[in-house]
Amino acid sequence: MSFGKMAAALVAVAVVAIGLGAGATWWFMHGGSAVSSAEAAPVPDPDPRSYKYVSLEKVIVMLRGVEGEPAPHYLALDLVFKTPLEEEKTAREHLPLLRSVAVKALSTLTMDEASKITVDELTATMNKAYTDSYAKDKAGRPFADVMIGKLIVE
């Protein structure tokens, strides 16, 4: 075998090896699997509704203190309401009511309770307060969920 033929064969082998390596890398980086996409688990349909997020900022609640404490304590939070697009205007109109319900629900907390409560527990408390508040309203809540955007306990 001549040198030219040998060099051409080596170049061909190198090109094939590089191609196989690149193909294998692409396969694994894109989640390659022996299961075809037809056999893969079905993907659930996403919620077809679109949402907006309506903010209620600076809800400030004075915390109940122990008699004789020198300084008052407070809890300040920003709430965010996950609202379907068609309910955004209604949710914005209800912001004064939503503030009032939040203050009423949180005003029973003491400084000790507020400093120990987790964000998840506080969110659950807020969701329950809003569910109870809208229980008699035939139109229902103008939002799907309430979230806490900021929380300060001082």
N, C-alpha and C positions, 0 to 999 in steps of 0.2 A: 504494500500500500504506500502510495506516495505521500509526501509531507502535506501537500495541498488538500488531498482527500481526507487525510487524518485531521487536519485543522478544521475543515468544513464539518466533519462528523462531530468533533468536540464542540464547535459552535452550536450545532443543531441540538446536541444533548444539553448544553447549557441553557439554550432558549427554552427547551421543553421543561427543564427543571425549574427555571424562573417562573414560567407560566403556571406550573403545578403549585409552586409555593405561593404565588399571588392568588391563585384560585382558592387554595386552602385557607389562606388568611382572610379573604373576602367572605368565604363560607362561615367561618367561625365568628367573625366580627358581626355578621348579620344574623346571628342566632341559628346557624345551620343545625339541622336536625334531620334524622331519618324519617320523621313524620311529615307527610305532605301537608300543605295548608288546608286541604280538604278534610284531612283527618284531625286537624287541631281542634281544640275546644272552642265552641262558639263564643264570640265576644258579645257581651250584653250591649244592647242599644243604649246610647247615652240618653240622658233626659232631654227630650226634644225642646223643652222650654229654655228660653234664654233668661238670664238673671242680671239684675243691676244690684249694686251695693249702695245702700242709703246709710249715711252716717248720722249719728246723734252724738255730738261731742260735748264734753264738759258736764257730765252728770255728776254733781257734787252732793254728797250725803254726809251730814254730821253723824258721827258714830256715838252711840251711847257710851258715856264714860262712867268710871267709878267715882262716887262722891269724894270730893277732896282732891281730885286730880288738878294740877295747876293749868294745863293747857288742853283745849279741846282737840279731838282727833277727827279726821275726815277720811272719806273714801272718794276718790275721783276716778271716773272711768269714761271711756269713749265706747259706744256701742255701734255695731255695724249690722244692718239688717239685710239679709239675702232676700231680694224681692223679685218676683217674676216681672218681666218688662211691663205687662199690662196692668200691674198693681203699683208701679213706682209712684205715680202721682198720688194715689190714695195713701201710700206709706208716708210720703213727705207731708201730706196733710195731717196725718196722725202723730207726727213727731211730738207735739206737746203732750198728748195722751201717753205716748210711749215713755216720755221723760217722767211723767207723774207716776206711772206704774212702777218704773225702776226705783224711784225715790221711796215709794211706799214699801216695796219689797225689801229694800236694803236698809231702811232706817231702823230696823229692829236689831241690827248687828251691833255688837260691842267691839271695841278695839281688839280685844283678845281674839274674838271669833273671826273678825275680818283679817287679821294677820295670819291666821291658821288655815283659812279656806283656800282651796286650789281654784285655778281658773276654770277647770272643768266643773267643779261643784258650783261655782258662781254662775257659770253659763247655764247649768241645769236649773238653778234657782230662778234665773231670769226667764228661761223658756217656760217654766211652770207658771210664773207670775203672768206672763203674757197669754198663755193658754187659758188660765183662769179668767183673766180680764176679758178675753174675746169669746168666752163660752156662750154668752147670751146673744152675741152679735150674729145675725143670720148670714151676713156676708163673709164672716170669718176673718182671720188675721190677714193683713195685706202683705205678709212676708212669710217666707218659708222657714227661716231660721234666724236666730240672733247670735252674734259673736261678739267677743270682747276684743276691741282694738287696742285699748290701753287701760292699765289699772295702776292706780297709786293708792297706797294705804299709808297715811301719816298721822 
